[in-house]
Amino acid sequence: MSRVLTGPNRSEELRRLHQADVASGVLPHAKRLRWSAERLDSERQTRLRDLLAWSIEHSPFHAERLEGVDPTVFTEADLSSLPVMTKDELMSEYSWVLTNPKLSLEVVEDSVEHVDEDEYLQDRFHAVTSSGSSGRRGVFVYDWDEWTTLALMQSRSRLGTAENLPRPPGKATASLFAGAGAHLSRVMRTFLAKPNDPVHHFPMTLPVADVIRGLNATQPELLMGYPSAIDLVVREAQAGRLRISPRYVETGGELLMDQTREAVRELWGVEIDDSWAVVEGAYAFPCGQGGAMHLPDDLIIVEPVDLSGRPVPPGEPAAKLYLTNLYNRTQPLIRFEIADGLTLLDGTCLCGSAHRRIVDLTGRADIVFEYGDEVKMHPMVLRLELHDERYVAEYQVRRTTRGACIKVVTDRPDELDQIRDRVVRTLRIAGLRDPEVTVHAVDRLERLASGKLRQFIPRLGA
Ligand SMILES: [Zn+2]
């Protein structure tokens, strides 16, 4: 299709205007963090009714699914009567979901593909994509003000912790997140970057030696990346090849293990700031009072459910969640299924915030190793085993017919038998008779275009 390239200058000019909108929204936005539970409830109620009315009127996809729904009397408690929206449904009926006639799947995909040339679509929209670490990749589009809201939500990590002083300007930021493409981590970082404080990108899709050389040259004060990327650079630092001393370390996008926290604490004396971010339009951050993260309870509705979609009460682990985005009207997401396991906590936090918290994030709950009809295992148990192996920097486990094939990056190839024995034991406990496990040492593992690592591959021969 034909495309008018507006060039980096146009993009930068728009970004400056857009950043000014974000800056002017910071103070009113910060007040939302102190809203009472009642205020939050009433905000969600109003926004939910508006979203439903808007979607019925402007989205053919939702109009059909919401037939018979009266938005004027609808409450959050009625949500469970509405159909669930899956990523497959979104992507196969994409253009019908959207509410802006100027947008279509083709137009949004084109913007995703050219995001490194022009971060704006039609001078006002941002398009981002999910990493596809499991299942089908999704694309998501935000209009100007909706992106402003998402950027403000992203800023809550700083707003919530008043005792955290603002970072001194002019010090380097290094990102080990996605290096190119329309992944949320990358697009949002680029959008928020200040002209005098650019983000140095060292995506894990680069050779490790290049990442280490770049980090040594940059000497970042703030280091951010997927936990698996932090694991890898920690190991390089322990081996003496990486010599940096970041004052802040931020992670997101994958499950953060305690071992990674401890290693970073020991090495740099820094507490990792972890976050939960989904491209569907939500960020959650810890407040410093325990490890739980606050949801943006004024802007989204999260319904924790079990694998069959039954609601799970607060305090109990949920296998996945349905997210309703209350501020994106361009691409309405109503009860959108996200396969992240977590536990929702009710009640006011010690920090005083009434925004509910999530805890015990277990990562993708839709990855299950199945052996015949009898044995089904969440690979989480293997994650715990392998993460305990201190000589293993990275690993990838592929399910085989009778066990697993494991690739590891390790300094100690003589430990491979020990790893194999542990995994055999774990599979046996999971119910698999005579498991067959092979472990190979490799120099490096292929990463997804986002830079994320696919640690578990449940399909045979994939
Ligand atoms: Zn709190």
Residues whose N, C-alpha, C, O or C-beta is under 5 A from the ligand:
A	BS01	ZN	C287 Q289 C349 L350 C351 S353
